[in-house]
Each structure stands twice: as C-alpha cells, then as structure tokens.
Amino acid sequence: MTKIRVRPQSGFGRLGSDPVLAAAGLVLAGLALLAVFAPWAAPYDPLDVNLAQALLPPSGSHWLGTDPLGRDVLSRLMFGTRISLLVGLIAVSVAVLIGTAVGAVAGFAGGRVDTVLMRAVDVMLAFPDIFLLLTVIAMLGPSIYVIMAVIGLTGWMGVARLVRAEVLSLKEREFVQASRTLGASTWRLLTRHLIPNAMGPVLVAATLGVGGAILTESALSFLGLGVQPPEPSWGNILNEGRVALGVAWWLIVPPGLAILITVLAFYIVGEGLRDALRRR
C-alpha cells in the first residue's frame, strides 16, 4: 500500500487554521471597513447636539444611548474608530521609517557610525515615553497631527535595534557578498537586499506598535491632551463619560470595550506573525 505523506503547513499556512488568530483578523478587517464607511454607516451626525435628548439610555432609536450633549454614542464610536486607526497607522509608519533608516545605516556602516547611532538610541530609551509625550504636547499644543508625529518620533528605537541586528547578520551572507563583488553600490545593497530581507521582524513590531499607539492616543485623549472635542475619539468619549459615570454606564463601557478589543486583536495578530516567521 502506498503511503501518503502530508506535507506540514508552513508558518504562514498555519495562520488561517488558528481560530483565535482568524477571529482577531476578522475584527481588524471589520474595524477597517467601519472606519472607511463610517459616514454612511453611522445613524446620526456625531457632532449633532440635542440637549433635549441628553443622557438617554440605550434604546431602539439610540442603540448605545446619548452623551451629556445629546449626541449619539454609537455614531461617535464609529467616527472614533477612524481617528484611532488613523493615529495608530500613521504613528507606526513614522516610527518604522525612522527606525529602519537608522538601524540599516548603523548595521551596514558599523564602527563609529554604529556606535554613535546606537548611543543615541540608548539616550532616547532612557527617557520614559509618557514624559516625552507630555512635554512635547505641552510645548506644541494638543492636536491629532501632533499626537501622530510625537508617538511616531518617540517609538522608532525598538525598530532601529531590530533592523540593525538583522542587517548585521544579513550583510555577511553569501548573496550580499556576491552582490558586493559584482560592484553593487551601497544604496543598492541596502534597498534591494538588506532592508527587504530585514522587514519580517519589523512587520511584527509594527503590528504590535499599532495597538500600543492606539492605547497611547486613547490615554492622552482621556487626559485632555489628545484629540480635542468635539472631534470624537475613543479616549475623549471616555473622558466625557467621566462626569456622568454614576448615572450613564453606556458612556464608559462601549468605548472601553472598543479599545480593549482593538488593542487585543492587534496583539494577537502580531504574535501570530511572530510565530509564523519563527517557524519559517
């Protein structure tokens, strides 16, 4: 009898077979769709004030109730999804661009260049992120653009270390040495061989970083230093619900769950990518 051998799944092939990971991916896909189609999906204008309907509990007309100004909480949560995802994605993109550039130059150049750049990374890591954020925001003033820039400019150090470690390993490989022997320029070696092959761990770090950036933005907005009212974000919806916490639980629970589920989904997907790359 002929034996049938089942080829084991590759690292990425196992991603779809993990129900928890698949559920997290569906959550993120749903949030992305909600962010894109929020203007059409939201039942009300998130900025429409109606004091006659202030602090209404969840009902058929307002599924998640209303806030102290009579605005529909569900609509504000939907539009808050756009803000939170936008802040997370742009902030992490800034961090990845800076970290990849610094790490690639440090790993490829070595010597004094590597030493100077890595000491700069160590200096940045010596300052607690929250104090850096609060200091810069206090100087520039709170806004969504400042939040995205500051989170990105204070979050690139881990990416730089990852890329440096990968480049240090990759530049000794045979295919890089062969390209160098054939006369490839430094720019070509970095952009065609080293950086593309070092992006696996960076992708994982970026996925995890989006969740962290969303959490940071929500915390700053809750403190009144992030996205400013009346623009809705999950953090400032929580802040607005503080004043009516004893009588309006629906102002706290929905945005809190939205933050929890979104950050958890990003972390699950990031860990899944990390496991897949490790298997490969």
N, C-alpha and C positions, 0 to 999 in steps of 0.2 A: 504494500500500500504506500502510495506517495504521500510523504509528509508535507503539509502546507505550513510554511513559515510566515508568521505575521510580523511584518516589519514594524518595529516600535515607532511610535509617533515622535517627531522632532519636538524641540522645545516649544516652538510656536504652534505646532499642530495640536498640542495639548491644551491650548488656551480655551478653545471652544468647548472642551469636554469638562471644564470646571464650572459647575452651576453657579457658584458664588461669584466667580470672575465674570461669567456671562451676564449675570444679573447686574453687576456693577457697570459693565459696559453698556447695557440697555439703559440704565439710569442716566449715564452721561450722555448717551445719544438722545434720550428724551429731553434732558435739560438743554442740550444744544438746539434741538428743534423748538423748544419753548422759548428760548432766548431769541431765535430768529423770527418766530411768528407771534411774539407777544402782542404787538399792536392789533393783530386780528383775533387772537385767542382770548385776550382779556375782556371780561364782560363790561367793565367800566373804565373810564379815564382815571388813571392812578392819581392824578393831581386835582380831580374834581372835588371841591369842598362842599359839604352839605351838612351844616350844623344840626339840622332837624333830625338827621339820622345818625348822630354821634353815638358810638359805643353800642351799636346794635349787636346782639349775639348772632352766631351762625344761624342762617335760615335759608329758605329756598331762593330768595332774591339776593342774599349775600352769603355765599357758602362758607366763608370764613369770617363773617361779621364785618364791622366797620371800626375805624380808629377814632380817637377823640375829635377829629375834624370831620367825621362822617365819610371818610374815603374808604373805598372797598379794599379790604386787606388782601384778598386773593389777587386782584389786579396789581396791587403794589408788589406782591411777592413775585408775580410773573415778570414785571419790569425789573425788579431787583435781581432776577436771575441773569438778565443781560449785563447789568453792572458788575455783578460778582464774577461771572465768567470772563468778561472783558478785562477786568483788572487782573485776574489770575493769569490769563493767557499772555497779555502784553507784558506784565511784570516779569514773568518767567522767560519770555522771549528776549527781553533786555538782558536778564541775568545770563542766559545761555550764550548770547552773542559775545558779551564781555568776557565771561569765563572761558569760553572756547578759544578766543583770541589770545588771552593771557596765558592759558595753560599750554596751548600749542607752541607759542613762541618760547616759553620757559623750557618746555621739554625738548624742543628741537635745538635751541641755541646752546643750552647747558651753561656751565661755567658761571661767570659773574652775572650774566643776564638772568639765568635761572635763580641764582641766589637773591638778587635784588627783587625780582618779581615775587618770589615765594615769601620773602620777608615782608613785603607789602601786604600779601595775603594774610600772613600771621598778625600783622598790626590791625587789619580790618576785623579779623576774627576775635581779637582781644576785646573789642567793644561790643556790649550786648546790643542785639539788633533793635530792641524796643526803644532804647535810649537814643540810638542814632535816628530812628524813625521820628520819635517825638521832637528831637532837636531840629531836624531839617524841616519838619512840618510847621513847627513854631516859627521858624525863620521865614519860610516861603508862604505860609498860609495853607489851610486845608482845601484841597480840590481833588477831583478824580484823577487829573493829569499828574499832579504832584504825588499822589498815592502810588500810581503805576510806576512813575520814574524812581521814586525813593525805594520801593520794595525791590525793583529790579537792580538798582545801583548798590543795594546792601545785601544782595543774595547771590552774587556771582562767585564767591570764593570757593564754595564746595565744588562747583562745576570746574573751576580752574584746576583744582587739585586732581579731579578725576581725569580731565583731558591730559594734564601733564604726565600722570602715571601711565596712561595708555600710549602717549607719544614716545615716552622713554622706552617702552617695550617695543613698539612698532618700528621705530627707526633703526633697530638692529636686525630686523627681519630681512630675509633674502630678497624679497621683491622690492623693498625700498633700496637696498644696496645695489641691486641690479639697475634700478632707475637712475640712481646717482651715477653709476658707472657709465651709463648711456648719455649722461650730460643733462639730466633733468634739472631745472632750476629749483631754487629753494621754494619759490611760490608754487610751482607745480607739485613738488613733493608734499607740501603741506595741504594743498587744496584737492589734489587728486588721489593721494594715497594715505596720508596720516590722519587728517581730520575726519574724512568719511568713515574710516575704519575704527575711529575712536568714539563714534557717536552712539554706540549701543548703551553704555553706562550713562551717557548724557541724557538719552531719551528717558531712561528710568528716573534719573534725578529730576528732569523737567516735569514728568508726570506727577511725581511726589511734590514737587515745588508748587504746582498749580493749587493743590489742596492747601498747602501752607500759606500761599499768598491770599487765597480766599478767606482763610481764617484770620490772617493779619488785617485785611481790609475790614472784615466784619468787626473785629475788636476795636480798630481805630474809629470806625463809624459809630459804634456803640458809645465811645468816649466823646463823640462830637468832633473828632479830628480827621474824619474821613470824608466820605461823600456827604455833601451838605443838603439838608432839606430845602425845598420839597422833593428833590430827586430821590426816588426810592432805592434803597439798598437793604439787604437783609440786616445789616448791623444797625442802621438808623431806625429801621422798623422796630427792632428790639428796644432801642433807646426810647422811642416814642411810647412803647408799651409799658415802660417802667412806671410812669405816672399813674397808670390805671391797673397795676398788677393785681391788686386785691379784688377788682370787680370785672376785669376783662382778660381772662386767661388766653383768649384767642389771639391776643396781640403778642404773646411771648412764645407759645408752643409751636405754631406753624413756622415762623422764621428760624427758631432754634432747631427744629427738625430738618428744615431745608439745609441749614449749614452743616449739621451733623451728617446727613445722608450724602451730601455732595462731597464733603471732605473725605468721608469714609470710602466712597466709591473711587475717588482718585487714588487713595492709598492702596486699595485692593488691586486696581489696575496696574499701578506702579510695581507692587510686589509681584504680580503675575508676570509682568515683563521682565523683572529681575530674575525670577525663577527660570523663565524661558531662555534668557540669554546665558544663564549659568549652565543649563542643560546642553545648549549648543556648544 
